Amino acid sequence: MKENSVRRAGRSRPVAVAPRPAPPEPGALAAKVRTMAPSMTRSMQRVAETVAGDPAGCAALTVTGLAERTGTSEATVVRTARLLGYPGYRDLRLALAGLAAQQASGAAPAVTADISVDDPLRDVVAKLAADERQTLTDTASALDIAQLEASVAALAAARRIDVYGIGASSLVAQDLAQKLLRIGLVAHAHTDPHLAVTTAVQLRTGDVAVAITHSGRTVDVIEPLRAAFDRGATTVAVTGRPDGEVTHYADHVLTTSTARESELRPAAMSSRTSQLLVVDCLFIGVAQRTYDVAAPALHASYEALAHRHAPRER
């Protein structure tokens, strides 16, 4: 892996350049569209939504045919394919053909309908369960394993770990910090923005800062991550927007699935599900790398709390 010098926040810092990732698997295409659509132009959105909505029909079209169907240009179609992670339109067509075959065989689940105000609770339960399953599948399919492995390695070797999150993401930040604490690592979640920045400026090389933000533009999370980045700490961003500002100060980016919003179900609900999956992947990866220390520490924490879970005598 080669290195190059990237200037950010007024200073130069060596940043590892990972090999170009492989194109998304066919089953991950819909998730990629949901993740990237908000940052696309309107014409590119039309192309992305069209191919995700009708993979079989679009797989049969030439680049000119898809441009005509979406009312865009051939250049827009090619740019959209590349933004979705495919080297060119030919690769996108192959993925569309694969996705169409999966759908025809029943391997790919249908898109979950939005929950309406008059849905019976039985339908609500079924729709939520289906959407949560799809969110987890999308996140797992799109997760960059090389970035995950690099993040795990940094956490396992860290002198100290700070985790930042606000709102719904604060719950995920606390979950990660608590898990790492229980296997013997020094980890703290900071949900107060002032305290987060105050602690971030104390970090240095050998420390790790993790920012969790679905939107990728939460100022109260970006500011402490930037401070940690400037002071040499290894930085990790867990976000649903790989093009968000938070990634400007992240050595490693772990992308979560972006589900459709509705009036009754804000994105925070499904984004938290995908964030928790990433957190669990990080935790298990670190526990594997530090098993000789993690296993006794986890056992000791269970033993210390066992009496609190025992039935009370009457």
PEDAMO-V16547 format. One record per residue. N is the residue number from 1. PHI is phi as a letter, one per 40 degrees, with the letter a starting at -180 (NA if undefined). OMEGA is omega in whole degrees, -180 to 180 (NA if undefined). BURIAL is b if it has 16 or more other C-alpha atoms within 10 Angstrom, else e. Layout:
BEGIN
n->[N,N]
phi->[PHI,PHI]
omega->[OMEGA,OMEGA]
burial->[BURIAL,BURIAL]
END
This chain:
BEGIN
n->[1,2,3,4,5,6,7,8,9,10,11,12,13,14,15,16,17,18,19,20,21,22,23,24,25,26,27,28,29,30,31,32,33,34,35,36,37,38,39,40,41,42,43,44,45,46,47,48,49,50,51,52,53,54,55,56,57,58,59,60,61,62,63,64,65,66,67,68,69,70,71,72,73,74,75,76,77,78,79,80,81,82,83,84,85,86,87,88,89,90,91,92,93,94,95,96,97,98,99,100,101,102,103,104,105,106,107,108,109,110,111,112,113,114,115,116,117,118,119,120,121,122,123,124,125,126,127,128,129,130,131,132,133,134,135,136,137,138,139,140,141,142,143,144,145,146,147,148,149,150,151,152,153,154,155,156,157,158,159,160,161,162,163,164,165,166,167,168,169,170,171,172,173,174,175,176,177,178,179,180,181,182,183,184,185,186,187,188,189,190,191,192,193,194,195,196,197,198,199,200,201,202,203,204,205,206,207,208,209,210,211,212,213,214,215,216,217,218,219,220,221,222,223,224,225,226,227,228,229,230,231,232,233,234,235,236,237,238,239,240,241,242,243,244,245,246,247,248,249,250,251,252,253,254,255,256,257,258,259,260,261,262,263,264,265,266,267,268,269,270,271,272,273,274,275,276,277,278,279,280,281,282,283,284,285,286,287,288,289,290,291,292,293,294,295,296,297,298,299,300,301,302,303,304,305,306,307,308,309,310,311,312,313,314]
phi->[NA,c,b,b,c,b,c,a,f,g,a,c,a,c,b,c,b,c,d,d,c,c,d,d,c,d,c,c,c,c,c,c,c,c,c,c,d,c,c,c,c,c,c,c,c,c,c,c,c,c,c,c,c,a,c,c,c,c,c,c,c,c,c,c,c,c,c,c,c,c,g,b,b,c,c,c,c,c,c,c,d,c,c,c,h,b,d,a,c,d,c,c,c,c,c,c,c,c,c,c,c,c,c,c,c,g,c,c,c,c,c,c,c,c,c,b,c,b,c,c,d,d,c,d,c,c,c,c,c,c,c,c,c,c,c,c,c,c,c,c,c,c,c,c,c,c,c,c,c,c,c,c,c,c,c,c,c,c,c,a,b,b,b,b,a,b,g,d,c,c,c,c,c,c,c,c,c,c,c,c,c,c,b,g,c,c,b,a,c,b,b,c,c,c,c,c,c,d,c,c,c,c,c,a,d,h,c,b,b,b,b,b,a,c,c,g,b,c,d,c,b,c,d,c,c,c,c,c,c,c,c,g,c,c,b,b,b,b,a,c,b,c,b,c,c,d,c,c,b,b,c,b,b,b,c,b,c,b,c,c,c,b,c,c,b,c,c,d,c,c,c,c,c,c,c,c,c,c,c,c,c,c,c,c,c,c,c,c,c,b,d,c,c,c,c,c,c,c,c,c,c,c,c,c,b,d,c,c,b,c,c,c,c,b]
omega->[-179,179,170,-178,-179,-179,177,176,173,179,180,-180,178,179,-180,179,-178,176,179,-179,178,178,179,174,-179,-178,-179,-175,-179,178,180,179,-180,-179,-171,-173,-177,-178,-179,170,-178,-180,178,176,180,179,-177,-178,178,-178,179,-178,-178,-177,-178,-180,-178,179,-179,-176,170,178,178,180,179,178,179,-179,-177,-180,-180,179,177,179,179,178,-179,179,179,179,-179,179,179,175,-179,-178,-179,-176,179,180,177,179,178,178,179,178,178,180,179,179,177,-179,-180,-180,-179,-178,-179,-179,177,178,-179,178,178,178,-179,-173,-178,177,173,-176,178,179,178,180,-178,-178,179,-179,179,-179,178,178,-180,178,179,179,180,-179,180,-178,-174,-175,179,-175,178,177,178,-180,179,179,178,-180,180,180,-178,-177,-172,171,-178,-178,174,179,-177,177,-179,178,-180,-180,178,178,179,178,179,179,180,-179,-179,179,-178,177,-175,175,169,179,178,-175,-180,176,-179,-180,174,-173,179,179,180,180,-180,180,-178,-178,177,-178,180,178,-176,175,179,174,-179,177,180,-180,-179,-175,-177,-178,178,-174,-177,176,-179,-176,178,178,178,179,179,178,-178,-177,171,178,172,-174,-178,176,173,-170,175,-178,-179,177,-178,-177,-178,-178,177,-177,-178,173,-178,-178,177,-173,178,-178,176,-179,179,176,170,-178,-176,-178,-179,-175,-176,-178,-178,179,179,177,-179,177,-179,176,179,179,179,177,177,-177,-178,179,179,180,177,-177,-176,-169,-177,178,-175,-176,177,180,180,178,180,180,176,-179,-178,-177,-174,-176,180,180,179,179,180,176,179,NA]
burial->[e,e,e,e,e,e,e,e,e,e,e,e,e,e,e,e,e,e,e,e,e,e,b,b,e,b,b,b,b,b,b,b,b,b,b,b,b,e,e,e,e,e,b,b,b,b,b,b,b,b,b,b,e,e,b,b,e,b,b,e,e,e,b,e,e,b,b,e,e,b,e,b,b,b,e,b,b,b,b,b,b,b,b,b,b,b,e,b,b,e,b,b,b,b,b,b,b,b,b,b,b,e,b,e,e,e,e,e,e,e,e,e,e,b,b,e,e,e,e,e,e,e,e,b,e,e,b,b,e,b,b,b,b,b,b,b,b,b,b,b,b,b,b,b,e,e,b,b,b,e,b,b,b,b,b,b,b,b,b,b,b,b,b,b,b,b,e,e,b,b,b,b,b,b,b,b,b,b,b,b,b,b,b,b,b,b,b,b,b,b,b,e,b,e,e,b,b,e,e,b,b,e,b,b,e,e,b,b,b,b,b,b,b,b,b,b,b,b,e,b,b,b,b,b,b,b,b,b,b,b,b,e,b,b,b,b,b,b,b,b,b,b,b,b,e,b,b,b,b,b,b,b,b,b,b,b,b,b,b,b,e,e,e,e,e,e,b,b,e,b,b,b,b,b,b,b,b,b,b,e,b,b,b,b,b,b,b,e,b,b,e,e,e,b,e,e,b,b,e,e,e,e,e,e,e,e,e,e,e,e,e,e,e,e]
END
